[in-house]
Structures are given as C-alpha cells and as structure tokens.
Amino acid sequence: MKIVDMHVRTFTYPSRIVRDTEGHTHPGPEHEATQSLLTVVTDDGATGYCFGAPNPAVLENVIKPAIIGEDPMYRERIWKTLHHWQRMSRDLTDRALAAVDMAIWDLVGQSLGQPVYKLLGATRDKVPAYASTMCGDEVPGGLSTPEEYGAFALQCKERGYPAFKLHTWMPPIAWAPDPTMDIAACAAVREAVGDDMDLMLDCYHFYSRADALHIGRALEELGYYWFEEPMDEFSTSSYIWLADQLDIPVVGPETADGKMYTRAEWLARGASDISRGGVSDVGGITPLMKVVHLCEAFNVQMEVHGGGPGNLHALCAMNYPGKYYERGLLHPHLDYEEVEPWLNSKTDPMDNAGNVHVSQAPGLGWDINWDYIDAHTVS
C-alpha cells in the first residue's frame, strides 16, 4: 500500500463565530465561512481524512513531494521526514503536520477496521470533560462580567460537566488585561458552583511575574485545580520561578514551539507541575504520544490541549491518563451541541455524567455528511 495522492476540498457553511483582531473567537452575526477537508489516498483505494487542511501551496510544494509513494503504515518515518523539512520550510507549520498525520492515522485505522485509540494502545473509551469557555467579551448576557461567568458555570454544571475553565478578558478589549477582574470572575464562578467542581483559569498570556503570582495565590485561596499560561512561555525561567512559588499546579507549555523537545526541557527544569500539549500544538498524534510517554517517564501529569478526534483518541490511549478532555470553546449565546453541517454527528458526544465517548468506528470516526460537502464545495 502506497500513498498516491493528497488533495483538499474547500466548502462553505453558515457560522456565528467571529474572531477579534487578536484571534480570539466570540459569538457574532451569521455569515458564510469556509472549512477544508484533507484527503489522503493510497493505490488500493484506501482513504483518510482530516478537517482543517494545510495551505494548498505547502501541500503541493512541500508535503506531497515528501510523502507520495510512502507506505502509510510507516507513520513514524513520514512524520520524521516532514519534521526535518520544517527546518527550511517555515510555512510547514505544526498545524499542517497535524492534519497530515491525523489523516494518515485515519486511513490506517479504516484499512485495519480499528479505531485509532486501539491502534495506539487503548486504556479507556470515555473521558470526563471540562467546559472550556471562549475569552471574556463585552456582550450583554455573554461573558462580560464576573457574574455572567458564574451563571454560565452553573449552567455547565447542570449540563453534567464535572469541571469548568475560564478564559478571561484579553486585548483588544480596551481595559484588558486586568488581574483584579480575572480574580473576581474566578471568585464568582466558585461561589456559583460550590466546592464540588474542579475549576481552572487560562488568563492573559503575557502577564508579568508579579501579576501571575498575585493571581495564582488568589486561585489557591479559591481552591482552583490548575493555573494555565499566565506568562510568555518562551520565558522558561519565569515558569520555573512561578511553579516554585505556588502550591496550585502550574500547567504548560501549551503554545511554545519545539514539540516534545520543549516539553522535555520544561520537565527536566521543573517549569510546570502538569505538562501540556495537543495535536495541533506539536504536529499530530504521533508526536503527542511521544509527549505522553515522556511525561509518564517523569511521573508528571499530562493534560491534552484542545478538543477534536485526534486529542480524544490520544486521551483514550494514555497510560498515564490526563484527567480531562477540553470541550469547547463554549459561550452562553452558542449551542455547542449543534452538529456541524459537514458532519452527521458530534465527534465528542457527552453524556449527562460529563463523559465524552470516543468513536468505535474505524479510524478517527469522522461521520462525514458528504451530501452537504458536495453541495457547498467551492474548490
């Protein structure tokens, strides 16, 4: 079996999610958005898929020349080849690597008739989820006040979520960031849900050491479960300093470049108490499992960043389990349970006890609505 083609389909869909100038998502007026689907094809007709395809020019000029003709069972070799090509091809991002890697894992799973998490080495088939909010906003009835965060956290608890994570206010909101407001929102959430719910904070990512320490100590008093990315993650020494000062677990790195190599440096230097990584952060399922086993060797908890099938299958194959699946991003004005129009069912269905169940279908379990994609394809 050899890979003979890779191609991208782009299609439109109606969306009510908009991005601000800093890239954060918020609810907005309905508009036409685009989604892309990467397809990998072999000489015997097997296919694999991943939504969110690489840039077409990068696919044609970099990715395809590297892997056309390769056996998809040689996933490690394919991933390592593309990783090496990143050195001289800066447009080949980790997100692009992740799409290719997941599409190949999906293809192999479908070819073998097994879900990916079982190919990785299954440990479970469901994971408790935490409700992960969008960033704070200035939308009435949204996430514009501490009290609104509290009310939304209570709604999520009633839905069944055992845990809740705040993303608080950030630029381009004129008055943000503000440690006092972050702490007030965290206090309002704790008051609303009581003491029997795990709570986390992911705040402004460029606070000073003093502000990060101030917020972290407030979270300790509120009994929060973890504290995530309050400073620039390229300043590893700042995280070593913060983790030494606080009792609450500091989580990271999330967005720092360097895949498993950067996580190894953080582990060795004690820069975080809980390690972090997701398929799009490190370049796919293949490197994410390297991070998982690295953390296992150091006896350090590993929490997966972000949702989606790739992260869910990795979570269900972790021998040193992450506690939660990150479900979101959520907002009071949006219905997360609504199925995306290009799918027939949710990729992360959650029961009333707050557990997300991994698909038992072969591959990553995409339940694709081909009729919709065919009717809305633009390229």
C-alpha positions in Angstrom: 0.0 0.0 0.0 1.4 3.4 -1.1 0.2 6.9 -0.8 -0.6 8.1 -4.4 -2.5 11.4 -3.8 -3.4 14.1 -1.3 -5.9 16.8 -2.1 -8.1 19.4 -0.4 -11.7 20.3 -0.7 -12.9 23.7 0.5 -16.6 24.3 1.2 -18.8 26.9 2.8 -21.0 26.8 5.8 -23.0 29.3 7.9 -21.3 30.4 11.1 -22.0 32.6 14.1 -18.4 32.6 15.4 -16.2 35.6 14.6 -12.6 36.4 15.5 -11.3 39.6 17.0 -8.1 41.4 15.9 -6.1 39.2 18.4 -7.6 36.0 17.0 -9.9 35.2 19.9 -13.3 33.7 19.0 -16.7 35.2 20.1 -20.3 34.9 19.0 -21.4 37.2 16.2 -23.8 37.7 13.3 -24.3 34.8 11.0 -22.0 34.8 8.0 -20.6 32.5 5.4 -17.4 30.8 6.5 -15.2 28.1 4.9 -13.9 24.8 6.0 -11.4 22.4 4.3 -11.0 18.7 4.2 -7.7 17.0 3.6 -7.9 13.5 1.9 -5.1 11.0 1.6 -5.4 8.3 -1.0 -3.5 5.0 -1.5 -3.0 2.9 -4.6 -5.5 0.3 -3.3 -8.2 3.0 -2.9 -8.0 3.4 0.9 -8.6 7.0 2.1 -8.1 9.0 5.3 -9.4 12.4 6.3 -8.8 15.4 8.4 -10.7 18.7 8.6 -8.5 21.8 8.6 -6.2 21.2 5.7 -2.7 22.7 5.1 -2.2 25.7 2.8 -2.6 24.3 -0.8 0.8 25.7 -1.9 2.5 24.0 1.1 0.7 20.8 0.3 1.7 20.8 -3.3 5.3 22.0 -3.0 6.4 20.5 0.3 4.2 17.8 1.8 3.3 15.8 -1.3 6.9 15.6 -2.7 7.9 14.3 0.8 5.4 11.5 1.2 3.9 10.5 -2.2 5.0 6.9 -2.7 5.3 6.2 1.1 3.6 3.3 2.8 1.1 4.9 5.3 2.0 2.2 7.8 5.4 3.9 8.1 3.8 6.8 10.0 6.9 7.4 12.2 9.1 7.8 9.1 6.6 10.1 7.3 6.3 12.3 10.4 10.0 12.5 10.9 10.6 13.4 7.3 8.1 16.3 7.5 9.6 17.4 10.8 13.0 17.6 9.2 11.6 19.6 6.3 10.3 22.2 8.7 13.8 23.5 9.3 14.0 25.0 5.8 10.3 25.4 5.1 8.8 27.8 7.7 5.4 27.6 6.0 5.2 23.9 7.1 3.6 24.6 10.4 2.9 22.1 13.2 -0.8 22.6 12.5 -0.1 21.4 8.9 1.9 18.4 10.1 -1.0 17.6 12.5 -3.6 17.5 9.6 -1.4 15.2 7.5 -0.5 12.9 10.5 -4.2 12.6 11.6 -5.4 11.9 8.0 -2.8 9.1 7.8 -3.8 7.7 11.2 -7.5 7.8 10.0 -6.5 5.9 6.8 -4.6 3.2 8.6 -7.5 2.8 11.1 -10.0 2.4 8.4 -7.8 0.0 6.5 -7.4 -2.2 9.6 -11.0 -1.8 10.7 -10.0 -0.4 14.1 -10.4 3.0 15.9 -7.2 4.9 16.3 -7.1 4.7 20.1 -7.0 0.9 19.9 -4.1 1.0 17.5 -2.3 3.3 19.9 -3.0 1.0 22.8 -6.3 1.6 24.5 -6.7 2.4 28.2 -10.3 3.6 28.2 -13.2 4.5 25.9 -14.5 7.6 27.6 -13.0 10.7 29.3 -14.6 13.3 31.7 -14.8 16.7 30.1 -14.4 20.2 31.3 -16.3 23.1 29.9 -13.8 25.5 28.3 -15.1 29.0 27.7 -14.4 31.5 25.0 -12.5 34.5 26.1 -14.2 37.3 28.0 -16.2 39.8 26.0 -18.4 42.9 26.2 -21.5 41.2 25.1 -24.5 41.6 27.4 -25.6 38.3 28.7 -22.4 36.7 27.5 -19.1 36.7 29.3 -18.8 40.4 30.1 -19.0 40.3 33.9 -17.8 38.1 36.7 -21.5 37.4 37.5 -22.1 36.2 33.9 -19.2 33.7 34.2 -20.7 32.4 37.4 -24.1 32.0 35.8 -22.6 30.2 32.8 -20.5 27.9 35.0 -23.7 26.9 36.9 -25.4 26.1 33.5 -22.4 23.9 32.6 -22.5 22.1 35.9 -26.2 21.4 35.4 -25.5 20.0 31.9 -23.2 17.5 33.6 -19.7 18.9 33.3 -17.5 18.0 36.3 -15.1 20.8 35.7 -15.1 24.4 34.2 -12.2 26.5 32.8 -12.3 30.3 32.4 -10.6 32.1 29.6 -10.8 35.7 30.8 -10.6 39.1 29.2 -7.8 39.9 26.8 -6.9 42.6 24.2 -8.4 44.1 22.0 -10.8 44.9 24.9 -9.6 48.3 25.9 -9.3 47.8 29.6 -7.9 44.2 29.4 -6.0 42.5 30.8 -6.9 43.1 34.5 -5.8 40.8 37.3 -8.5 42.1 39.6 -11.2 41.3 37.1 -9.7 37.8 36.5 -9.8 37.1 40.2 -13.3 38.5 40.5 -14.5 36.2 37.8 -12.8 33.2 39.3 -14.4 34.0 42.7 -17.9 34.4 41.1 -17.6 31.0 39.5 -16.5 29.3 42.7 -19.4 30.9 44.6 -21.9 29.9 41.9 -20.9 26.2 41.6 -19.7 25.4 45.1 -16.8 23.4 46.2 -17.5 20.1 44.4 -16.4 21.2 40.9 -12.8 21.4 39.5 -12.1 24.9 38.3 -9.2 26.2 36.1 -8.0 29.5 34.8 -6.4 30.3 31.5 -5.8 34.0 31.6 -3.9 36.7 29.6 -0.7 35.0 28.3 1.7 37.9 28.9 1.3 39.0 32.5 4.4 39.9 34.5 5.8 37.6 37.2 4.2 39.8 39.9 0.8 39.7 38.3 0.9 36.0 37.7 2.0 35.3 41.3 -0.8 37.6 42.6 -3.5 35.7 40.5 -2.0 32.3 41.4 -2.2 33.0 45.1 -5.8 34.1 44.8 -6.6 30.9 42.9 -5.1 28.9 45.8 -7.4 30.5 48.2 -10.4 29.7 45.9 -9.3 26.1 45.7 -8.7 26.1 41.9 -7.4 22.9 40.2 -4.8 24.4 37.9 -3.4 27.7 36.6 -2.5 27.9 32.9 -0.3 30.1 30.7 -0.2 33.4 32.6 3.1 34.5 31.1 5.1 34.2 27.8 6.0 30.6 27.6 9.3 31.3 25.9 10.5 32.6 29.3 11.0 29.2 30.8 12.8 30.7 33.8 9.7 32.7 34.7 7.7 29.4 34.9 10.4 27.8 37.0 10.1 30.7 39.3 6.3 30.7 39.4 6.0 26.9 39.9 8.4 27.2 42.9 6.3 30.0 44.4 2.8 28.4 44.2 1.1 25.3 45.5 -1.6 25.3 42.8 -0.4 23.2 39.8 1.1 25.4 37.0 0.2 23.9 33.6 2.4 24.2 30.5 3.8 24.6 27.9 0.8 25.0 25.6 1.9 27.1 22.6 5.7 27.1 22.9 7.4 25.8 19.8 9.6 22.7 20.0 7.2 19.7 20.3 8.4 17.0 22.7 11.8 18.6 22.9 10.5 21.7 24.6 8.3 19.7 26.9 11.3 17.6 27.9 13.2 20.8 28.9 10.2 22.0 31.0 10.0 18.6 32.7 13.7 18.5 33.4 13.8 22.0 34.8 10.6 21.9 36.8 8.9 24.7 34.8 5.4 23.2 35.3 3.6 20.8 37.5 1.3 19.5 34.8 2.6 19.2 31.2 0.5 20.2 28.2 0.2 19.5 24.5 -2.3 18.9 21.8 -2.3 17.5 18.2 -2.1 21.0 16.6 0.5 22.2 19.1 3.1 19.5 18.5 2.3 18.3 15.0 -0.1 15.4 15.2 -1.0 12.3 17.1 2.5 10.7 16.5 4.4 13.4 18.4 1.7 13.9 21.0 2.1 10.3 22.1 5.8 10.9 22.5 5.0 13.7 24.9 2.5 11.4 26.7 5.2 8.8 27.3 7.8 11.4 28.2 5.5 12.6 31.0 4.9 9.1 32.1 8.6 8.5 32.5 8.9 11.6 34.6 5.7 10.7 36.6 4.2 14.1 35.6 0.5 14.5 34.8 -0.2 15.3 31.2 -3.3 17.3 30.2 -4.3 17.5 26.5 -4.9 20.9 25.0 -8.0 21.3 22.8 -10.7 19.0 21.6 -11.4 17.0 18.4 -10.9 13.4 17.5 -7.1 13.4 17.4 -6.9 14.6 21.0 -9.7 12.3 22.2 -8.1 9.2 20.7 -4.8 10.1 22.3 -6.5 10.6 25.7 -8.1 7.2 25.4 -4.6 5.7 24.8 -2.7 7.4 27.6 -1.1 5.1 30.0 -0.6 8.0 32.4 -4.1 9.5 31.9 -4.9 13.1 31.5 -7.8 13.8 33.8 -10.0 15.8 31.4 -11.0 16.3 27.7 -11.2 20.0 26.8 -14.7 20.6 25.4 -15.4 23.9 23.7 -14.9 26.7 23.2 -18.3 27.4 24.9 -20.4 30.6 25.2 -23.9 31.3 26.6 -25.0 32.5 23.2 -23.9 29.5 21.2 -25.2 25.9 21.2 -22.1 23.6 21.2 -24.3 20.5 20.9 -25.5 21.6 17.5 -23.8 19.3 14.9 -21.5 20.9 12.4 -23.2 20.9 8.9 -20.4 18.9 7.4 -20.9 16.0 9.9 -23.8 13.8 10.7 -22.9 13.5 14.4 -20.7 15.2 17.0 -17.1 14.0 17.2 -17.2 14.4 21.0 -20.6 13.4 22.3 -21.0 13.9 26.0 -23.4 12.0 28.3 -25.2 13.5 31.3 -22.5 12.5 33.6 -20.0 14.6 31.8 -18.1 11.8 29.9 -17.1 12.2 26.3 -17.1 8.9 24.4 -14.6 8.1 21.8 -15.9 6.7 18.5 -15.8 3.0 17.9 -15.8 3.4 14.1 -12.6 2.6 12.2 -10.0 5.4 12.1 -10.8 8.7 13.8 -14.5 8.1 13.5 -15.4 11.1 11.2 -19.2 10.8 10.4 -19.0 12.9 7.3 -22.0 14.5 5.6 -20.9 14.1 2.0 -24.1 15.4 0.6 -23.6 18.7 2.4 -19.9 19.0 1.3 -20.8 18.1 -2.3 -23.4 20.8 -2.4 -21.2 23.5 -0.9 -17.8 22.8 -2.4 -16.1 25.9 -3.8 -12.7 24.5 -4.7 
